[in-house]
Each structure stands twice: as structure tokens, then as C-alpha cells.
Amino acid sequence: EVQLVESGGGLVQPGGSLRLSCAASGFTFSSCAMSWVRQAPGKGLEWVSTITNSGGNTYYTNSVKGRFTISRDNSQNTLYLQMNNLRAEDTAIYYCAKVPNFAVGVWFDPWGRGTLVTVSS
Amino acid sequence: ETVLTQSPATLSLSPGERATLSCRASQDISIYLAWYQQKPGQTPRLLIYDTSNRATGIPARFSGSGSGTDFTLTISSLEPEDFAVYYCQQRKYWPPITFGQGTRLEI
């Protein structure tokens, strides 16, 4: 069974940093692209970032470019999201999601349970 | 950026009825549309990808159709567990991947 478990969320002040992790199991992690998708409280879904299986290519939504960095450690089956210069509008649940077949297209299945990031003074 | 507009915002139906949810894209995205279900307090779940392909384990009462700019998710006969929020997502023009704002299906 595929499992994705996020961690690293919490309360941080504006301008601060956090590093999210997503521990993956139940599939060949190194063969799959991975993504982060977020959901602000009471709002809809927003794609944040995607990384290819090797880590060689990364993609970001414009609002986080230059502030967030997606990476992965295939030896540890772990996905990361380094978030710097955080803003109030980054407050959200951050979900880790597997991209089943990047060569065909990007959709998300399954999703982790998410980790809450709150940016507030 | 490809904008996805879902309608209606809220759909009120009863168990056993047929549900029809719409997603309209701001440009032609061919068949590259997915649908997700999110129940309160739960993580999103993939239902349909590339317009009409059901994900693993998704019941046959869920079906998708459309192409170009207009897409539909149909639930043929609502079960109590189907009441949730549904999102569409396009993958034709990315980055960015974009989602619709969601349709709340309520009893």
C-alpha cells in the first residue's frame, strides 16, 4: 500500500523558514515524480511544485518561485519542500502527492494527509 | 494560465439521484482533465484522469466526459458517502497546474 506521510509543519513568523518532509513507502520512490499541493483554510486546492523522479527537473507556481525549493532524497524515499521568506498567504495544509505517470501527464494519486503551516506573528 | 470554472458552486441533491458537475476551461485543454473528491477533514482522492478514465478502486457510478473546454463529472446514483467537494484539474498547459474552485455536493 502506498503511504505518504508529511511532517515539518508548524507556526512560523512572517519572513521565517520551514522545511517540510514527506516519507514515502509502498512503491518505487525513485521511479516517480512527486508534487506538493496546498490548501488554505476553507479554500480550494493550489498546486505548488513538482519534481521529476531523478530530481533533475523542478517546477513551481509563480507565487513561490525564488522562495521555495523542492528536492528529494531517493536513498531515503523522502521528498522535501524548503520554504523561505514565508508570508501570511502561505498559510495552508501542504499535501505531498505522487504523480503516477509523469511521462504521460501530471495528476496526483495518492495524497498524503498533509501538514499544516501557519504563518503569523 | 488556464482558468477552470466549476459550476454550480453548490449542488443539493438526495441519495439515489443523478449528479452532474461541470468544469469549463479558459482554453482548449483537449482531454487533459482530472477530477478529485474531498470529504470534510479528509485528503483529496483522484476519481478520474484524462476526462474519462476511472482511477483504481473508483466505483462505476462515477463517470467523466467532455473535451476541449467543457467537461462533466456524472454520479449516476448518489450514495450517502458521495456528498463531498469535487475539484477539476488540468494538465495540458503547465506550469502551473490549475484546479477549479470546487463544487460542494450536499444532501
Interface residues (C-beta under 8 A of the other chain):
Chain A: S35 V37 G44 L45 E46 W47 T50 Y59 Y60 T61 N62 Y95 G105 V106 W107 F108 D109 P110 W111 G112 R113 G114
Chain B: Y32 A34 Y36 Q38 T43 P44 R45 L46 Y49 D50 A55 Y87 Q89 R91 W94 P95 P96 I97 T98 F99 G100 Q101 G102
